[in-house]
């Protein structure tokens, strides 16, 4: 039976993946001329201000404990973003970075196991070696030497996994849009602190920078997160995760089109293997969750 609400949600998540891919390109083009700390501060503070009118009542109604939890999770996300921005600034292969960042879904069960003693499912141990083969093909080129930027993309992916695990705990008591708004503000605030510490040089703005900054802030941050949040309300998390796997694909296509990136066959195979392993992991997780008895249902 056709579910119009679910179909609309899937389209919104698909749109979010496309906007995320655009965000990779826009961020790279801005960072070429603007210090990363300045870019992070301006982008995320402005994005949080834009989203605030949609959830200001909920933000001001947060209890101190909830606000502290959101700020803590936001700092973790800020650390991931800071490392990600630095990796982008020194990388010549955004598509490789995007595939490495997609590993966050595989790394997350490790983080959950360490922090909350939740053992990874059996399918995790099956897909892990497949993922390792993919990452080897993706990164070990030019004499089997890992590039510096790839290490930072991997670190950012680990931090993003930590954020994913912690954020899941926070969202049990806070609405997603409220959480996003506060966390975006924290990213901007952390960026401001870093910017004040490193004291970057003054920036000369031009129409080129302002255009891509606007794309990064309004399109790849505000509209993207709104689309993703609205879509997730009506789409099962397993299907949403599968759609989100398209983000590195869009990044690859846009990077080749806009930045003239040349991707070797070995890297394409490695990226494909990673996507394949994530696909298997999510599909088997979906089957496992469907086979388990439902204890209670709760509307989002």
Buried (B, 14 or more C-beta within 10 A) or exposed (E): EEEEEBEBBBBBBBBBBBBBBBBBBBBBBBBEBBBBBBBBBBBBBBBBBBBBEBBEEBBEEBEEEBBEBBBEBBBBBBBBBBBBBBBBBEBEBBBBBBBBBBBBBBBBBBBBBEEEEEEBBEBBEEBBEBBBBBBBBBBBBEEEEBBEBBBBBBBBBBBBBBBBBBBBEBBEEBBBBBBBBBBBBBBBBBBBEBBEEEEBEEEEEEEEBEEBBBBBBBBBBBBBBBBBBBBBEBBBEBBBBBBBBBBBBBBBEBBBEBBEBEBBEBBBBBBBBBBBBBBBBBBBBBEEEEEEEEEEEEEE
